[in-house]
Amino acid sequence: MEIRIRIPNDYEEGVGRLLMPGAYDRSRQAAVVRRISSNFDEAVAKFFGTKRPDPIAAQGSHDAYVTALRAHGTEVTVLPGLDDHPDCCFVEDTAVMVDGKVIIPNMGHPSREGEQRDVAEHLGENAEVVQMPEGATLDGGDVIFFDDRYLIGLSTRTNRAGAELLAEHVRADDFDVELIDIPTSTLHLTTVCSSPRPGLIIAAEGHLTPSQIEPLAEDVIWIPNEESYAANTIGYSGDRAIIAAGFPVLRQTMLDEGFSITSVDMNAIMQADGSLTCLSVFNA
């Protein structure tokens, strides 16, 4: 079954801790998002965009995205956009939840420094805020909580100091960490990898390799390189998932796997290298 959204719980018992909230059991009960900046056309873009980002079109996609989250039972808090930060809608990068703490990183691109403040204030209402020290950089887009471990990408945005600091907090809570080298052909780990249900990883060919991914998961679906963007999905309990519209191989593969999918037109967001998970931080 597929639902398409283009315009504006089953509960699987988890580990009983916050971790990356909603990730272990895919319940995703609450999330924070941020509206599109009026200067979205100045967003940093290198990989997927084929034309200048359009703030109005992007807000339309963002509205559809929020509608999809709410349709899946997520309570969404929408923060205002920031005129001084064209990339501010990509809140995933600004915070990582770890067992009752919210790790606030130093952003991997200098132009994005400052986006974290409002997100930290919001998440800090119910979690301890931990600020990364100077010299350590990390984007939340390089972090995936996969069932019993954190996958952390080492990329042009996340350096080893940032990855190791996050890893220290994760290991202190008795969870494993896998560091994954991210090639310069892509931006973040989540850009080309996601886990819509337990034991399953979706990964993009031409970026990640079988030796990096296949030892980690019971089942790996490899998406052809021409559909790399579609490897970023949001999974919910009960084999429900949100995917980007316009990628027939991924769509059919997930239908064959028994998923009930909701498709959101993300083309306007893609022009600034943003994907589905980039637009939210799940905090319950």
Sequence and secondary structure as in RCSB ss.txt:
>XXXX:A:sequence
MEIRIRIPNDYEEGVGRLLMPGAYDRSRQAAVVRRISSNFDEAVAKFFGTKRPDPIAAQGSHDAYVTALRAHGTE
VTVLPGLDDHPDCCFVEDTAVMVDGKVIIPNMGHPSREGEQRDVAEHLGENAEVVQMPEGATLDGGDVIFFDDRY
LIGLSTRTNRAGAELLAEHVRADDFDVELIDIPTSTLHLTTVCSSPRPGLIIAAEGHLTPSQIEPLAEDVIWIPN
EESYAANTIGYSGDRAIIAAGFPVLRQTMLDEGFSITSVDMNAIMQADGSLTCLSVFNA
>XXXX:A:secstr
 EEEE          SS SSTTSSS    EEEEE   TTGGGS   SS SS   HHHHHHHHHHHHHHHHHTT E
EEEE   TT TTTT GGGG EEETTEEEE B SSGGGTTTHHHHHHHHTTSSEEEE  TT B  GGGEEEETTEE
EEEE SSS HHHHHHHHHHHHHTT EEEEEE  TTSS TTTSEE SSTTEEEEETTTS HHHHGGG SEEEEE G
GGGGGG  EEETTTEEEEESS HHHHHHHHHTT EEEEE  HHHHTTT  TGGG EE  
